[in-house]
Amino acid sequence: MKSKLWIPSAMTLFLVGAGAGPGGIQAAQEDPVLHDAVVFCGDINTGGTTYFGPALDEFRGSNDDVEMGSTICGFLDNFTRANVEAPLFNDTDWSALGMWCRTDADVDIDENLIFTVLIDGSATSPSVTCTINPGEVDCAKATGDIDSISASAKIAIQVDSNGIGGGGPAGDAWCRVVIAPR
C-alpha cells in the first residue's frame, strides 16, 4: 500500500542531504523534512549595498502576491539593515538551507550582484551567498544545513551591486530562502 503525504499549499517539500546532486538537491532521502521558503525582494542600489527584509505577511499566509517589482517589494528594501531585518518566528528555532535569487537588472560585463543571508547582521555559517554574473538572471546556493538559528534572530538579505568605476546593475531583485524548523 502506498502512503500519501499532504503538504499545505504554502509549504514545499525539498529533499536535501549528503551526496546531493547538482545544486545540492537530492533525488531521495530516508527521512524527508518539511521545509518552507521566505521571500525577500526590493530595488537594487546601483553600485552599492541594499538590504531586503522578509515578506512576513506572505510568509504567514496572506494572499498578497510578492513579485519582483511589486508594491510590496518596494516596502521591503532599505540602505540600512536595521530598517528591514525582522525575526521569522516568535517561538520556533529554525535553519536556513539555501536560497534562490532572480533579477530583472541587466548585469553587464565587469558587473555582478551578490546576495548574502544575514542573521542579526552577520553572514550565516556556512555562508548562504550566491552571485549573479554578467548575462545571468538568477543564482542559487544550497548549504545542506546550518546551525540552528534562534526564533528571535533577525534575518535580512544583503545585496551588493558591483561594477567598474563604482557603477553596477540597477533594477529589481527577489530571493527565496529555504528554511526548516528545528
N, C-alpha and C positions, 0 to 999 in steps of 0.2 A: 504494500500500500504506500502511495506517495503522500508525503505530508506537504502542507501548504504554509507559506509564511505570508502574513498580512503586514504590509508596511503602509503607514499613513501617507497620504498624498504629499505632505510637506517633508517627508523623510526619504532618504535614499540609502540603499544598501550597497556598500563598497566592500570588496574583499581585498585586503591589503596585508602583506606579510613578507617574511623571509622568502627568498627565492622568487620574488616577484619579477615579472617580465618588464618590457619597456614601459616607462612611465611609473613604475612601482606598483602597478595593479596586477594582482594575481588572479589566475583563472579559477582557482578553488582554494578553499581553506577549511580545515576541520571545524573550527569554531568561529563562524562569521560573527561580526559585531555590527550592531546598528549604528549608523553614522548620520550626520546631518551636515548641511552646508550653510554658512552665513555669508550674505552678500555685503560687499563694500564697494562704493563707487564714488565718482566725482569728476571734477575738472582737473586737468594736469597743469601745473605751474611750469611754463616754458623755462628750461634752463635752471630749475631749482627743485625744491622739495615741497611736496604736498602730502597731507595726511588724510586718509579716508577712514571714516568711522563706520561701524556696523549698522545695517538697516534692521534695527531691532523690531520695529512693528511687523515687517515682513517675516522675520525670523520667528516671531511669536504668533504667527497665524493670520496677519492682516491679509486682505485680498488685494492690497495695492501691488501693482507691478513695479518692480525695481529694475528698470532697464537703463543701459548706458545712455546718458544724455537726458534722462527723465528729470522732472521737477524734484522728485525725492532725492535723487543723487546730487542735485545742486545744493542740498542742505547737509550733505554728509562729508564735505571736504573743507579743509582749512589749512592755513600755513602754520598753525600752532597745534601741535599734537593734543594738548590738554583740552582743546575745544571740541574734539570729535571722539576721543577714546572713551570706551564705556565697557562695563562688565556685561557678559552674556547671560549669566545666571546669578541668582541670589544664594542658592544653597547646593549647587552641584559642581564638583571639580570636573575638569574636562581636559582634553588633549587635542592639539592640532596635528592633523595627519598629512596635510598638504594643501596646495592651492592651485587654482587655475585663474589666469587673468587675461583680459582682452582689451584692445583699444581701437578707437576709430582714428587715431592720430597717424599721420604719415611719418614713419620712422625712416629717415634718410641715412645715407652713408655717414659714418662718423657720429651717429646718434644712437641712443638706446634709452629704454625705460626699465628701471629696476624696482621691483615690488618686494617689500620685506614685511613679514608679520612681526609686530611689536607687542610685547606683553609688559605692561607697566613701564613702557618707554624703552625696553631693551629687546634685541632680537632673541628669538627662541633658541634653544639648544637641543638638537641641531637646528641650524637656521632654516627657516621656511622662506626662501627667496627665489624669485625667478626673474629672468631678463628677457625683454622683447628687443630683438636686434633689428638692424636695417632690413626692410622688406617683409617683416613678420607682423602679425596682428595679435598673437597670443603666446603665452608661455605657461608651463606647468611645473610643479615641483611636488613630488611625493616623498615624505620623510619616513613613512612606515609607522613611526610612533615617537613621541617625545614625552618627556616627564610630565606628570600631572600638573595642571595649572589650576590654582585655587579659584573658587567660584567668584570671589570679589576682584580678581585680577582684571585690569582694563586692557582691552585689545584695540589696536588700530593697524592700518596698513601704511607704511611709509613708501611714497612713490618719488623716485629720483629721476628727473628728466635731464639727460646729459647730452652735450654736443660741443663741437668745436667752437671756440670763441664765446662760450657762455650760453649759446643757444641750446635748442633741444626740441623734441617733439611737443606739440600742443594739441589738445583735444580732450576727449572724454575717455575714461577707463572704468573697468568693472572687474572685480575679483570675487571668487567663491573660495572660502576657506573651509576645508573639510574638517569637522570636529567629531569627537566621540566622548560621551560621558565616562567618568571614571568611577 
